[in-house]
Every structure is written in C-alpha cells, then in structure tokens.
C-alpha cells in the first residue's frame, strides 16, 4: 500500500533516488513529504510527483515505481501550500 511516511524507522532507503535529498531531513521539515510505494521504495513527494508526471506519458512506465518499475497502487494526493512553491 502506498503511504506517507512520518517516522524514519519506516524508511527502506535513506535518500530519495530522484532528488538525492535526505528522506530523514524531509520528515523533520515542513516543506515536503516522504511517500513510500507498495514496493517499499521511498521518495521525496515533490520529486516523485514530477517523475510520475513525466513517466505517465510513456505506456511502459505508467503507474510504476520510477526505481524498480513495480506496479503502483493508488497515490495519495497532497494539497499543501508548501508544495505549490516549486
């Protein structure tokens, strides 16, 4: 199941494979969120959404993890004033 991670003990990886930001620092901060996909890979939410938009244009990678290409379940949509600043 795809979830938003709020505790660093649930992280599978410590850095985002897309942005190379520290996921532990993102959890501590207020400007972004960490998303954990059903395959277990964790990403910066902001970086994941950008990659997801780009990947959804390709039939082979639509609704798949940008790292391992596993099928993704539903993605939580976060509407937040901090995410709009990019």
PDB file with one MODEL, atoms N, CA, C and O in Angstrom:
MODEL        1
ATOM      1  N   UNK A   1       0.840  -1.181   0.000  1.00  0.00           N
ATOM      2  CA  UNK A   1       0.000   0.000   0.000  1.00  0.00           C
ATOM      3  C   UNK A   1       0.891   1.253   0.000  1.00  0.00           C
ATOM      4  O   UNK A   1       1.886   1.309   0.723  1.00  0.00           O
ATOM      5  N   UNK A   2       0.544   2.212  -0.780  1.00  0.00           N
ATOM      6  CA  UNK A   2       1.281   3.467  -0.865  1.00  0.00           C
ATOM      7  C   UNK A   2       0.856   4.375   0.289  1.00  0.00           C
ATOM      8  O   UNK A   2      -0.334   4.604   0.507  1.00  0.00           O
ATOM      9  N   UNK A   3       1.855   4.893   1.032  1.00  0.00           N
ATOM     10  CA  UNK A   3       1.558   5.713   2.204  1.00  0.00           C
ATOM     11  C   UNK A   3       2.507   6.904   2.299  1.00  0.00           C
ATOM     12  O   UNK A   3       3.525   6.969   1.611  1.00  0.00           O
ATOM     13  N   UNK A   4       2.149   7.825   3.154  1.00  0.00           N
ATOM     14  CA  UNK A   4       3.014   8.942   3.519  1.00  0.00           C
ATOM     15  C   UNK A   4       3.748   8.525   4.787  1.00  0.00           C
ATOM     16  O   UNK A   4       3.117   8.124   5.765  1.00  0.00           O
ATOM     17  N   UNK A   5       5.073   8.616   4.779  1.00  0.00           N
ATOM     18  CA  UNK A   5       5.894   8.194   5.914  1.00  0.00           C
ATOM     19  C   UNK A   5       6.130   9.390   6.833  1.00  0.00           C
ATOM     20  O   UNK A   5       6.556  10.456   6.389  1.00  0.00           O
ATOM     21  N   UNK A   6       5.845   9.195   8.115  1.00  0.00           N
ATOM     22  CA  UNK A   6       6.038  10.267   9.090  1.00  0.00           C
ATOM     23  C   UNK A   6       7.065   9.898  10.152  1.00  0.00           C
ATOM     24  O   UNK A   6       7.354  10.697  11.043  1.00  0.00           O
ATOM     25  N   UNK A   7       7.620   8.684  10.060  1.00  0.00           N
ATOM     26  CA  UNK A   7       8.605   8.230  11.033  1.00  0.00           C
ATOM     27  C   UNK A   7       9.755   7.578  10.276  1.00  0.00           C
ATOM     28  O   UNK A   7       9.529   6.742   9.401  1.00  0.00           O
ATOM     29  N   UNK A   8      10.994   7.957  10.609  1.00  0.00           N
ATOM     30  CA  UNK A   8      12.154   7.482   9.855  1.00  0.00           C
ATOM     31  C   UNK A   8      12.391   5.981   9.991  1.00  0.00           C
ATOM     32  O   UNK A   8      13.106   5.408   9.168  1.00  0.00           O
ATOM     33  N   UNK A   9      11.818   5.324  10.997  1.00  0.00           N
ATOM     34  CA  UNK A   9      12.030   3.881  11.139  1.00  0.00           C
ATOM     35  C   UNK A   9      11.316   3.083  10.049  1.00  0.00           C
ATOM     36  O   UNK A   9      11.601   1.899   9.874  1.00  0.00           O
ATOM     37  N   UNK A  10      10.397   3.704   9.315  1.00  0.00           N
ATOM     38  CA  UNK A  10       9.679   3.027   8.242  1.00  0.00           C
ATOM     39  C   UNK A  10      10.312   3.247   6.860  1.00  0.00           C
ATOM     40  O   UNK A  10       9.765   2.811   5.847  1.00  0.00           O
ATOM     41  N   UNK A  11      11.453   3.917   6.826  1.00  0.00           N
ATOM     42  CA  UNK A  11      12.119   4.171   5.548  1.00  0.00           C
ATOM     43  C   UNK A  11      12.894   2.940   5.093  1.00  0.00           C
ATOM     44  O   UNK A  11      13.598   2.321   5.891  1.00  0.00           O
ATOM     45  N   UNK A  12      12.771   2.584   3.829  1.00  0.00           N
ATOM     46  CA  UNK A  12      13.569   1.500   3.256  1.00  0.00           C
ATOM     47  C   UNK A  12      14.910   2.050   2.772  1.00  0.00           C
ATOM     48  O   UNK A  12      15.941   1.396   2.926  1.00  0.00           O
ATOM     49  N   UNK A  13      14.900   3.232   2.196  1.00  0.00           N
ATOM     50  CA  UNK A  13      16.118   3.893   1.740  1.00  0.00           C
ATOM     51  C   UNK A  13      16.226   5.246   2.433  1.00  0.00           C
ATOM     52  O   UNK A  13      15.210   5.844   2.787  1.00  0.00           O
ATOM     53  N   UNK A  14      17.437   5.726   2.626  1.00  0.00           N
ATOM     54  CA  UNK A  14      17.674   6.961   3.381  1.00  0.00           C
ATOM     55  C   UNK A  14      17.701   8.209   2.512  1.00  0.00           C
ATOM     56  O   UNK A  14      17.506   9.314   3.018  1.00  0.00           O
ATOM     57  N   UNK A  15      17.940   8.054   1.213  1.00  0.00           N
ATOM     58  CA  UNK A  15      17.932   9.203   0.301  1.00  0.00           C
ATOM     59  C   UNK A  15      16.947   8.948  -0.825  1.00  0.00           C
ATOM     60  O   UNK A  15      16.680   7.803  -1.187  1.00  0.00           O
ATOM     61  N   UNK A  16      16.420  10.012  -1.363  1.00  0.00           N
ATOM     62  CA  UNK A  16      15.479   9.912  -2.469  1.00  0.00           C
ATOM     63  C   UNK A  16      16.261   9.570  -3.741  1.00  0.00           C
ATOM     64  O   UNK A  16      17.212  10.279  -4.073  1.00  0.00           O
ATOM     65  N   UNK A  17      15.889   8.504  -4.464  1.00  0.00           N
ATOM     66  CA  UNK A  17      16.599   8.149  -5.689  1.00  0.00           C
ATOM     67  C   UNK A  17      16.399   9.151  -6.827  1.00  0.00           C
ATOM     68  O   UNK A  17      17.106   9.083  -7.832  1.00  0.00           O
ATOM     69  N   UNK A  18      15.468  10.061  -6.691  1.00  0.00           N
ATOM     70  CA  UNK A  18      15.199  11.051  -7.739  1.00  0.00           C
ATOM     71  C   UNK A  18      15.940  12.352  -7.445  1.00  0.00           C
ATOM     72  O   UNK A  18      16.656  12.869  -8.303  1.00  0.00           O
ATOM     73  N   UNK A  19      15.770  12.879  -6.238  1.00  0.00           N
ATOM     74  CA  UNK A  19      16.344  14.188  -5.894  1.00  0.00           C
ATOM     75  C   UNK A  19      17.643  14.089  -5.095  1.00  0.00           C
ATOM     76  O   UNK A  19      18.355  15.083  -4.953  1.00  0.00           O
ATOM     77  N   UNK A  20      17.957  12.914  -4.576  1.00  0.00           N
ATOM     78  CA  UNK A  20      19.121  12.669  -3.722  1.00  0.00           C
ATOM     79  C   UNK A  20      19.074  13.457  -2.418  1.00  0.00           C
ATOM     80  O   UNK A  20      20.107  13.672  -1.784  1.00  0.00           O
ATOM     81  N   UNK A  21      17.874  13.891  -2.012  1.00  0.00           N
ATOM     82  CA  UNK A  21      17.703  14.566  -0.728  1.00  0.00           C
ATOM     83  C   UNK A  21      17.608  13.525   0.383  1.00  0.00           C
ATOM     84  O   UNK A  21      17.179  12.397   0.141  1.00  0.00           O
ATOM     85  N   UNK A  22      18.000  13.892   1.584  1.00  0.00           N
ATOM     86  CA  UNK A  22      17.885  13.015   2.742  1.00  0.00           C
ATOM     87  C   UNK A  22      16.404  12.910   3.131  1.00  0.00           C
ATOM     88  O   UNK A  22      15.754  13.917   3.410  1.00  0.00           O
ATOM     89  N   UNK A  23      15.891  11.692   3.143  1.00  0.00           N
ATOM     90  CA  UNK A  23      14.483  11.496   3.491  1.00  0.00           C
ATOM     91  C   UNK A  23      14.241  11.767   4.972  1.00  0.00           C
ATOM     92  O   UNK A  23      13.155  12.207   5.350  1.00  0.00           O
ATOM     93  N   UNK A  24      15.231  11.510   5.806  1.00  0.00           N
ATOM     94  CA  UNK A  24      15.100  11.805   7.238  1.00  0.00           C
ATOM     95  C   UNK A  24      14.938  13.309   7.462  1.00  0.00           C
ATOM     96  O   UNK A  24      14.156  13.727   8.316  1.00  0.00           O
ATOM     97  N   UNK A  25      15.670  14.120   6.701  1.00  0.00           N
ATOM     98  CA  UNK A  25      15.552  15.576   6.813  1.00  0.00           C
ATOM     99  C   UNK A  25      14.185  16.051   6.300  1.00  0.00           C
ATOM    100  O   UNK A  25      13.612  16.995   6.844  1.00  0.00           O
ATOM    101  N   UNK A  26      13.672  15.403   5.267  1.00  0.00           N
ATOM    102  CA  UNK A  26      12.353  15.777   4.738  1.00  0.00           C
ATOM    103  C   UNK A  26      11.279  15.498   5.780  1.00  0.00           C
ATOM    104  O   UNK A  26      10.363  16.301   5.959  1.00  0.00           O
ATOM    105  N   UNK A  27      11.385  14.358   6.474  1.00  0.00           N
ATOM    106  CA  UNK A  27      10.408  14.025   7.516  1.00  0.00           C
ATOM    107  C   UNK A  27      10.446  15.076   8.630  1.00  0.00           C
ATOM    108  O   UNK A  27       9.400  15.444   9.164  1.00  0.00           O
ATOM    109  N   UNK A  28      11.622  15.555   8.980  1.00  0.00           N
ATOM    110  CA  UNK A  28      11.767  16.571  10.043  1.00  0.00           C
ATOM    111  C   UNK A  28      11.236  17.934   9.609  1.00  0.00           C
ATOM    112  O   UNK A  28      10.734  18.697  10.435  1.00  0.00           O
ATOM    113  N   UNK A  29      11.343  18.243   8.320  1.00  0.00           N
ATOM    114  CA  UNK A  29      10.963  19.560   7.816  1.00  0.00           C
ATOM    115  C   UNK A  29       9.478  19.694   7.539  1.00  0.00           C
ATOM    116  O   UNK A  29       8.691  18.781   7.788  1.00  0.00           O
ATOM    117  N   UNK A  30       9.114  20.863   7.013  1.00  0.00           N
ATOM    118  CA  UNK A  30       7.708  21.155   6.726  1.00  0.00           C
ATOM    119  C   UNK A  30       7.445  21.432   5.252  1.00  0.00           C
ATOM    120  O   UNK A  30       6.300  21.676   4.871  1.00  0.00           O
ATOM    121  N   UNK A  31       8.481  21.401   4.412  1.00  0.00           N
ATOM    122  CA  UNK A  31       8.310  21.804   3.014  1.00  0.00           C
ATOM    123  C   UNK A  31       7.995  20.668   2.058  1.00  0.00           C
ATOM    124  O   UNK A  31       7.675  20.926   0.898  1.00  0.00           O
ATOM    125  N   UNK A  32       8.074  19.431   2.498  1.00  0.00           N
ATOM    126  CA  UNK A  32       7.847  18.299   1.613  1.00  0.00           C
ATOM    127  C   UNK A  32       7.398  17.112   2.458  1.00  0.00           C
ATOM    128  O   UNK A  32       7.372  17.190   3.686  1.00  0.00           O
ATOM    129  N   UNK A  33       7.051  16.031   1.807  1.00  0.00           N
ATOM    130  CA  UNK A  33       6.644  14.802   2.468  1.00  0.00           C
ATOM    131  C   UNK A  33       7.440  13.653   1.885  1.00  0.00           C
ATOM    132  O   UNK A  33       8.081  13.801   0.844  1.00  0.00           O
ATOM    133  N   UNK A  34       7.402  12.498   2.554  1.00  0.00           N
ATOM    134  CA  UNK A  34       8.029  11.286   2.038  1.00  0.00           C
ATOM    135  C   UNK A  34       6.925  10.304   1.708  1.00  0.00           C
ATOM    136  O   UNK A  34       6.054  10.034   2.535  1.00  0.00           O
ATOM    137  N   UNK A  35       6.962   9.773   0.500  1.00  0.00           N
ATOM    138  CA  UNK A  35       5.977   8.792   0.065  1.00  0.00           C
ATOM    139  C   UNK A  35       6.669   7.437  -0.041  1.00  0.00           C
ATOM    140  O   UNK A  35       7.779   7.336  -0.563  1.00  0.00           O
ATOM    141  N   UNK A  36       5.999   6.390   0.463  1.00  0.00           N
ATOM    142  CA  UNK A  36       6.511   5.024   0.380  1.00  0.00           C
ATOM    143  C   UNK A  36       5.549   4.237  -0.485  1.00  0.00           C
ATOM    144  O   UNK A  36       4.366   4.118  -0.166  1.00  0.00           O
ATOM    145  N   UNK A  37       6.061   3.703  -1.577  1.00  0.00           N
ATOM    146  CA  UNK A  37       5.233   2.944  -2.512  1.00  0.00           C
ATOM    147  C   UNK A  37       5.037   1.513  -2.023  1.00  0.00           C
ATOM    148  O   UNK A  37       5.733   1.064  -1.113  1.00  0.00           O
ATOM    149  N   UNK A  38       4.093   0.800  -2.625  1.00  0.00           N
ATOM    150  CA  UNK A  38       3.808  -0.566  -2.209  1.00  0.00           C
ATOM    151  C   UNK A  38       5.003  -1.505  -2.415  1.00  0.00           C
ATOM    152  O   UNK A  38       5.051  -2.567  -1.793  1.00  0.00           O
ATOM    153  N   UNK A  39       5.968  -1.142  -3.272  1.00  0.00           N
ATOM    154  CA  UNK A  39       7.178  -1.947  -3.469  1.00  0.00           C
ATOM    155  C   UNK A  39       8.182  -1.702  -2.345  1.00  0.00           C
ATOM    156  O   UNK A  39       9.145  -2.456  -2.210  1.00  0.00           O
ATOM    157  N   UNK A  40       7.975  -0.657  -1.533  1.00  0.00           N
ATOM    158  CA  UNK A  40       8.843  -0.359  -0.408  1.00  0.00           C
ATOM    159  C   UNK A  40       9.777   0.815  -0.637  1.00  0.00           C
ATOM    160  O   UNK A  40      10.361   1.322   0.320  1.00  0.00           O
ATOM    161  N   UNK A  41       9.938   1.263  -1.878  1.00  0.00           N
ATOM    162  CA  UNK A  41      10.846   2.377  -2.148  1.00  0.00           C
ATOM    163  C   UNK A  41      10.231   3.689  -1.681  1.00  0.00           C
ATOM    164  O   UNK A  41       9.032   3.920  -1.832  1.00  0.00           O
ATOM    165  N   UNK A  42      11.077   4.543  -1.111  1.00  0.00           N
ATOM    166  CA  UNK A  42      10.643   5.825  -0.568  1.00  0.00           C
ATOM    167  C   UNK A  42      11.206   6.963  -1.419  1.00  0.00           C
ATOM    168  O   UNK A  42      12.326   6.885  -1.924  1.00  0.00           O
ATOM    169  N   UNK A  43      10.407   8.019  -1.566  1.00  0.00           N
ATOM    170  CA  UNK A  43      10.785   9.157  -2.392  1.00  0.00           C
ATOM    171  C   UNK A  43      10.341  10.446  -1.723  1.00  0.00           C
ATOM    172  O   UNK A  43       9.422  10.456  -0.905  1.00  0.00           O
ATOM    173  N   UNK A  44      11.007  11.528  -2.085  1.00  0.00           N
ATOM    174  CA  UNK A  44      10.502  12.855  -1.774  1.00  0.00           C
ATOM    175  C   UNK A  44       9.196  12.990  -2.558  1.00  0.00           C
ATOM    176  O   UNK A  44       9.162  12.694  -3.752  1.00  0.00           O
ATOM    177  N   UNK A  45       8.131  13.428  -1.908  1.00  0.00           N
ATOM    178  CA  UNK A  45       6.838  13.511  -2.598  1.00  0.00           C
ATOM    179  C   UNK A  45       6.926  14.440  -3.804  1.00  0.00           C
ATOM    180  O   UNK A  45       6.401  14.129  -4.873  1.00  0.00           O
ATOM    181  N   UNK A  46       7.580  15.560  -3.632  1.00  0.00           N
ATOM    182  CA  UNK A  46       7.706  16.541  -4.706  1.00  0.00           C
ATOM    183  C   UNK A  46       8.462  15.943  -5.900  1.00  0.00           C
ATOM    184  O   UNK A  46       8.042  16.103  -7.046  1.00  0.00           O
ATOM    185  N   UNK A  47       9.566  15.261  -5.631  1.00  0.00           N
ATOM    186  CA  UNK A  47      10.338  14.624  -6.690  1.00  0.00           C
ATOM    187  C   UNK A  47       9.574  13.489  -7.351  1.00  0.00           C
ATOM    188  O   UNK A  47       9.639  13.313  -8.568  1.00  0.00           O
ATOM    189  N   UNK A  48       8.844  12.713  -6.538  1.00  0.00           N
ATOM    190  CA  UNK A  48       8.074  11.595  -7.085  1.00  0.00           C
ATOM    191  C   UNK A  48       6.989  12.089  -8.038  1.00  0.00           C
ATOM    192  O   UNK A  48       6.815  11.531  -9.122  1.00  0.00           O
ATOM    193  N   UNK A  49       6.262  13.127  -7.643  1.00  0.00           N
ATOM    194  CA  UNK A  49       5.174  13.631  -8.489  1.00  0.00           C
ATOM    195  C   UNK A  49       5.718  14.140  -9.818  1.00  0.00           C
ATOM    196  O   UNK A  49       5.107  13.905 -10.860  1.00  0.00           O
ATOM    197  N   UNK A  50       6.851  14.831  -9.801  1.00  0.00           N
ATOM    198  CA  UNK A  50       7.447  15.300 -11.063  1.00  0.00           C
ATOM    199  C   UNK A  50       7.819  14.117 -11.951  1.00  0.00           C
ATOM    200  O   UNK A  50       7.549  14.134 -13.152  1.00  0.00           O
ATOM    201  N   UNK A  51       8.445  13.081 -11.361  1.00  0.00           N
ATOM    202  CA  UNK A  51       8.815  11.888 -12.133  1.00  0.00           C
ATOM    203  C   UNK A  51       7.573  11.149 -12.629  1.00  0.00           C
ATOM    204  O   UNK A  51       7.555  10.635 -13.748  1.00  0.00           O
ATOM    205  N   UNK A  52       6.538  11.098 -11.794  1.00  0.00           N
ATOM    206  CA  UNK A  52       5.307  10.407 -12.157  1.00  0.00           C
ATOM    207  C   UNK A  52       4.640  11.078 -13.362  1.00  0.00           C
ATOM    208  O   UNK A  52       4.139  10.398 -14.257  1.00  0.00           O
ATOM    209  N   UNK A  53       4.638  12.399 -13.379  1.00  0.00           N
ATOM    210  CA  UNK A  53       4.040  13.132 -14.498  1.00  0.00           C
ATOM    211  C   UNK A  53       4.808  12.848 -15.790  1.00  0.00           C
ATOM    212  O   UNK A  53       4.209  12.636 -16.845  1.00  0.00           O
ATOM    213  N   UNK A  54       6.128  12.845 -15.697  1.00  0.00           N
ATOM    214  CA  UNK A  54       6.945  12.558 -16.883  1.00  0.00           C
ATOM    215  C   UNK A  54       6.753  11.108 -17.334  1.00  0.00           C
ATOM    216  O   UNK A  54       6.582  10.843 -18.524  1.00  0.00           O
ATOM    217  N   UNK A  55       6.781  10.166 -16.375  1.00  0.00           N
ATOM    218  CA  UNK A  55       6.652   8.750 -16.719  1.00  0.00           C
ATOM    219  C   UNK A  55       5.275   8.383 -17.244  1.00  0.00           C
ATOM    220  O   UNK A  55       5.149   7.441 -18.027  1.00  0.00           O
ATOM    221  N   UNK A  56       4.221   9.115 -16.823  1.00  0.00           N
ATOM    222  CA  UNK A  56       2.886   8.735 -17.275  1.00  0.00           C
ATOM    223  C   UNK A  56       2.658   9.004 -18.749  1.00  0.00           C
ATOM    224  O   UNK A  56       1.647   8.585 -19.314  1.00  0.00           O
ATOM    225  N   UNK A  57       3.589   9.699 -19.369  1.00  0.00           N
ATOM    226  CA  UNK A  57       3.476   9.931 -20.813  1.00  0.00           C
ATOM    227  C   UNK A  57       3.930   8.702 -21.605  1.00  0.00           C
ATOM    228  O   UNK A  57       3.665   8.606 -22.803  1.00  0.00           O
ATOM    229  N   UNK A  58       4.607   7.769 -20.947  1.00  0.00           N
ATOM    230  CA  UNK A  58       5.105   6.568 -21.602  1.00  0.00           C
ATOM    231  C   UNK A  58       4.271   5.371 -21.166  1.00  0.00           C
ATOM    232  O   UNK A  58       4.088   5.145 -19.970  1.00  0.00           O
ATOM    233  N   UNK A  59       3.772   4.615 -22.113  1.00  0.00           N
ATOM    234  CA  UNK A  59       2.895   3.485 -21.823  1.00  0.00           C
ATOM    235  C   UNK A  59       3.590   2.452 -20.936  1.00  0.00           C
ATOM    236  O   UNK A  59       2.961   1.890 -20.039  1.00  0.00           O
ATOM    237  N   UNK A  60       4.866   2.199 -21.172  1.00  0.00           N
ATOM    238  CA  UNK A  60       5.572   1.158 -20.422  1.00  0.00           C
ATOM    239  C   UNK A  60       5.777   1.515 -18.950  1.00  0.00           C
ATOM    240  O   UNK A  60       5.826   0.623 -18.103  1.00  0.00           O
ATOM    241  N   UNK A  61       5.897   2.794 -18.635  1.00  0.00           N
ATOM    242  CA  UNK A  61       6.198   3.181 -17.258  1.00  0.00           C
ATOM    243  C   UNK A  61       5.030   3.839 -16.531  1.00  0.00           C
ATOM    244  O   UNK A  61       5.206   4.317 -15.410  1.00  0.00           O
ATOM    245  N   UNK A  62       3.866   3.877 -17.121  1.00  0.00           N
ATOM    246  CA  UNK A  62       2.681   4.471 -16.489  1.00  0.00           C
ATOM    247  C   UNK A  62       2.285   3.659 -15.258  1.00  0.00           C
ATOM    248  O   UNK A  62       2.185   2.434 -15.321  1.00  0.00           O
ATOM    249  N   UNK A  63       2.062   4.344 -14.143  1.00  0.00           N
ATOM    250  CA  UNK A  63       1.681   3.730 -12.860  1.00  0.00           C
ATOM    251  C   UNK A  63       2.706   2.726 -12.366  1.00  0.00           C
ATOM    252  O   UNK A  63       2.342   1.647 -11.899  1.00  0.00           O
ATOM    253  N   UNK A  64       3.982   3.068 -12.462  1.00  0.00           N
ATOM    254  CA  UNK A  64       5.053   2.188 -11.997  1.00  0.00           C
ATOM    255  C   UNK A  64       6.048   2.974 -11.140  1.00  0.00           C
ATOM    256  O   UNK A  64       6.195   4.188 -11.284  1.00  0.00           O
ATOM    257  N   UNK A  65       6.720   2.258 -10.255  1.00  0.00           N
ATOM    258  CA  UNK A  65       7.764   2.858  -9.419  1.00  0.00           C
ATOM    259  C   UNK A  65       8.893   3.345 -10.326  1.00  0.00           C
ATOM    260  O   UNK A  65       9.355   2.584 -11.176  1.00  0.00           O
ATOM    261  N   UNK A  66       9.349   4.586 -10.172  1.00  0.00           N
ATOM    262  CA  UNK A  66      10.426   5.084 -11.024  1.00  0.00           C
ATOM    263  C   UNK A  66      11.762   4.374 -10.786  1.00  0.00           C
ATOM    264  O   UNK A  66      12.675   4.491 -11.603  1.00  0.00           O
ATOM    265  N   UNK A  67      11.882   3.647  -9.689  1.00  0.00           N
ATOM    266  CA  UNK A  67      13.143   2.979  -9.380  1.00  0.00           C
ATOM    267  C   UNK A  67      13.166   1.522  -9.859  1.00  0.00           C
ATOM    268  O   UNK A  67      14.100   1.109 -10.547  1.00  0.00           O
ATOM    269  N   UNK A  68      12.136   0.746  -9.495  1.00  0.00           N
ATOM    270  CA  UNK A  68      12.152  -0.687  -9.816  1.00  0.00           C
ATOM    271  C   UNK A  68      11.097  -1.102 -10.841  1.00  0.00           C
ATOM    272  O   UNK A  68      11.050  -2.260 -11.254  1.00  0.00           O
ATOM    273  N   UNK A  69      10.260  -0.163 -11.246  1.00  0.00           N
ATOM    274  CA  UNK A  69       9.204  -0.395 -12.243  1.00  0.00           C
ATOM    275  C   UNK A  69       8.091  -1.339 -11.773  1.00  0.00           C
ATOM    276  O   UNK A  69       7.373  -1.901 -12.600  1.00  0.00           O
ATOM    277  N   UNK A  70       7.942  -1.520 -10.455  1.00  0.00           N
ATOM    278  CA  UNK A  70       6.825  -2.301  -9.917  1.00  0.00           C
ATOM    279  C   UNK A  70       5.540  -1.514 -10.090  1.00  0.00           C
ATOM    280  O   UNK A  70       5.561  -0.283 -10.101  1.00  0.00           O
ATOM    281  N   UNK A  71       4.435  -2.203 -10.223  1.00  0.00           N
ATOM    282  CA  UNK A  71       3.133  -1.567 -10.359  1.00  0.00           C
ATOM    283  C   UNK A  71       2.805  -0.798  -9.082  1.00  0.00           C
ATOM    284  O   UNK A  71       3.017  -1.307  -7.981  1.00  0.00           O
ATOM    285  N   UNK A  72       2.289   0.425  -9.220  1.00  0.00           N
ATOM    286  CA  UNK A  72       1.944   1.284  -8.090  1.00  0.00           C
ATOM    287  C   UNK A  72       0.439   1.204  -7.831  1.00  0.00           C
ATOM    288  O   UNK A  72      -0.375   1.238  -8.755  1.00  0.00           O
ATOM    289  N   UNK A  73       0.096   1.098  -6.541  1.00  0.00           N
ATOM    290  CA  UNK A  73      -1.307   1.219  -6.158  1.00  0.00           C
ATOM    291  C   UNK A  73      -1.687   2.696  -6.158  1.00  0.00           C
ATOM    292  O   UNK A  73      -0.936   3.521  -6.678  1.00  0.00           O
ATOM    293  N   UNK A  74      -2.800   3.032  -5.605  1.00  0.00           N
ATOM    294  CA  UNK A  74      -3.259   4.424  -5.566  1.00  0.00           C
ATOM    295  C   UNK A  74      -2.223   5.333  -4.909  1.00  0.00           C
ATOM    296  O   UNK A  74      -1.564   4.949  -3.943  1.00  0.00           O
ATOM    297  N   UNK A  75      -2.092   6.533  -5.445  1.00  0.00           N
ATOM    298  CA  UNK A  75      -1.140   7.511  -4.931  1.00  0.00           C
ATOM    299  C   UNK A  75      -1.901   8.572  -4.144  1.00  0.00           C
ATOM    300  O   UNK A  75      -2.846   9.164  -4.666  1.00  0.00           O
ATOM    301  N   UNK A  76      -1.503   8.825  -2.885  1.00  0.00           N
ATOM    302  CA  UNK A  76      -2.178   9.880  -2.129  1.00  0.00           C
ATOM    303  C   UNK A  76      -1.846  11.255  -2.709  1.00  0.00           C
ATOM    304  O   UNK A  76      -0.689  11.552  -3.006  1.00  0.00           O
ATOM    305  N   UNK A  77      -2.847  12.061  -2.862  1.00  0.00           N
ATOM    306  CA  UNK A  77      -2.670  13.421  -3.371  1.00  0.00           C
ATOM    307  C   UNK A  77      -2.628  14.358  -2.169  1.00  0.00           C
ATOM    308  O   UNK A  77      -3.526  14.356  -1.327  1.00  0.00           O
ATOM    309  N   UNK A  78      -1.567  15.157  -2.109  1.00  0.00           N
ATOM    310  CA  UNK A  78      -1.412  16.105  -1.007  1.00  0.00           C
ATOM    311  C   UNK A  78      -1.558  17.509  -1.567  1.00  0.00           C
ATOM    312  O   UNK A  78      -0.803  17.924  -2.447  1.00  0.00           O
ATOM    313  N   UNK A  79      -2.529  18.227  -1.050  1.00  0.00           N
ATOM    314  CA  UNK A  79      -2.695  19.625  -1.420  1.00  0.00           C
ATOM    315  C   UNK A  79      -2.180  20.427  -0.243  1.00  0.00           C
ATOM    316  O   UNK A  79      -2.753  20.410   0.846  1.00  0.00           O
ATOM    317  N   UNK A  80      -1.083  21.132  -0.488  1.00  0.00           N
ATOM    318  CA  UNK A  80      -0.408  21.812   0.605  1.00  0.00           C
ATOM    319  C   UNK A  80       0.220  23.081   0.046  1.00  0.00           C
ATOM    320  O   UNK A  80       0.788  23.061  -1.046  1.00  0.00           O
ATOM    321  N   UNK A  81       0.124  24.176   0.776  1.00  0.00           N
ATOM    322  CA  UNK A  81       0.654  25.443   0.290  1.00  0.00           C
ATOM    323  C   UNK A  81       2.168  25.382   0.085  1.00  0.00           C
ATOM    324  O   UNK A  81       2.696  26.112  -0.754  1.00  0.00           O
ATOM    325  N   UNK A  82       2.882  24.528   0.830  1.00  0.00           N
ATOM    326  CA  UNK A  82       4.329  24.433   0.671  1.00  0.00           C
ATOM    327  C   UNK A  82       4.707  23.740  -0.636  1.00  0.00           C
ATOM    328  O   UNK A  82       5.737  24.068  -1.225  1.00  0.00           O
ATOM    329  N   UNK A  83       3.913  22.808  -1.093  1.00  0.00           N
ATOM    330  CA  UNK A  83       4.223  22.086  -2.318  1.00  0.00           C
ATOM    331  C   UNK A  83       3.979  22.934  -3.565  1.00  0.00           C
ATOM    332  O   UNK A  83       4.504  22.624  -4.634  1.00  0.00           O
ATOM    333  N   UNK A  84       3.198  23.984  -3.442  1.00  0.00           N
ATOM    334  CA  UNK A  84       2.893  24.836  -4.583  1.00  0.00           C
ATOM    335  C   UNK A  84       4.044  25.771  -4.935  1.00  0.00           C
ATOM    336  O   UNK A  84       4.012  26.395  -5.996  1.00  0.00           O
ATOM    337  N   UNK A  85       5.056  25.889  -4.084  1.00  0.00           N
ATOM    338  CA  UNK A  85       6.138  26.849  -4.288  1.00  0.00           C
ATOM    339  C   UNK A  85       7.212  26.376  -5.259  1.00  0.00           C
ATOM    340  O   UNK A  85       8.211  27.079  -5.412  1.00  0.00           O
ATOM    341  N   UNK A  86       7.073  25.239  -5.919  1.00  0.00           N
ATOM    342  CA  UNK A  86       8.152  24.779  -6.790  1.00  0.00           C
ATOM    343  C   UNK A  86       8.122  25.324  -8.146  1.00  0.00           C
ATOM    344  O   UNK A  86       8.986  25.000  -8.960  1.00  0.00           O
TER     345      UNK A  86
ENDMDL
END
